Amino acid sequence: MSSNASNAPLNVLVIVGSTRPGRLGPAIADWFVQAALPAAAASGVTLDVADLADIGLPLLDEPEHPSSGVYAHEHTRAWSRRVAAADAFVVVTPEYNFGMPAVLKNAFDFLYHEWAWKPVAFVSYGNTSAGTRSVQMAKQVVTTLKMMPIGATVALRLADSVQDGQVLRSTRLDDTARGMLLELTRVATAMRPLRTAPEGEAAVTTGPVDGLKLAAAQPDDLAELLVLQRCCWVQEAIANDTLDLPPLRETLDELRESLSTWQVWCVRRHGRLVAAVRARLHEGAWLIGRLMVAPDQAGQGIGGWLLSHVEQQAPQETTHYELFTGEGSTGNIKRYERAGYALANDENTPRGSVRLIKKR
């Protein structure tokens, strides 16, 4: 999600939607940014350019559905962070055979929730139709992703608007770009409440099932969190044939003390605590622990979605993700391996446990 603060500056992501050699996309995106910059600066809007040629996404290669939020690859997580940070989008697109470029459709398809409840504007370019048929195709896709195409557009007919690979600037054309940005930011401001919760409440999160709210753990959560933890680790005790597990022995005071060294996130569904996870940075490793989902809520993708979320919270200096589970917890091990983790046991691995790591 982008910033939840209602008065925070808006971030507009300008997406260059073509990658072929000799393309005009970067030059047209540069013109748009330069033309719109005065209006953006006056209203505190940040313009960020994402060139799909630099982003370098392969053809969709994620094993899980994008709506799960479970990403196996760092290129997807990086794209997710970029899109999630935006409040609105400007898509710069040519027209290929009456449609949008495949690379642009692919970039849309990689993600789902990160696009939702945000407006999008288009700068198209082409010959006879000035790229407008590409925009019409793209609108079918973005509305399915719960985005809102605005009315204002910029359509550049190459014979009239481009010379020597550059946009022929004019007051009229620059005013059109600024007008489109102003409409886009106005709609983005209006749509922001759809992505935020009332002040003092946990952020409403669109997850794999309805009714989820994800937020940092608060002191009032701890008693319920301890009960959830013990319920979840009973299964681990059975799988590993031991009751000597720290989550089963932990006291409420010890759990409260852990908040000083761990970041803890709780997930509620219709008010009930159903999942949680914690993490902290240690010598470049983002240590992930106590990932739990209430037994009656298992099998719906909540655990994988929560794992993906906590990975995305890792600080910039993180080199890899690391977690432990019981050596008898074969179901957990398989799930972590599907999420890109590999066994990496060494002499420091606690007896009865397995260590798994994934490079960032």
Disulfide bonds with the S-S distance in Angstrom:
none
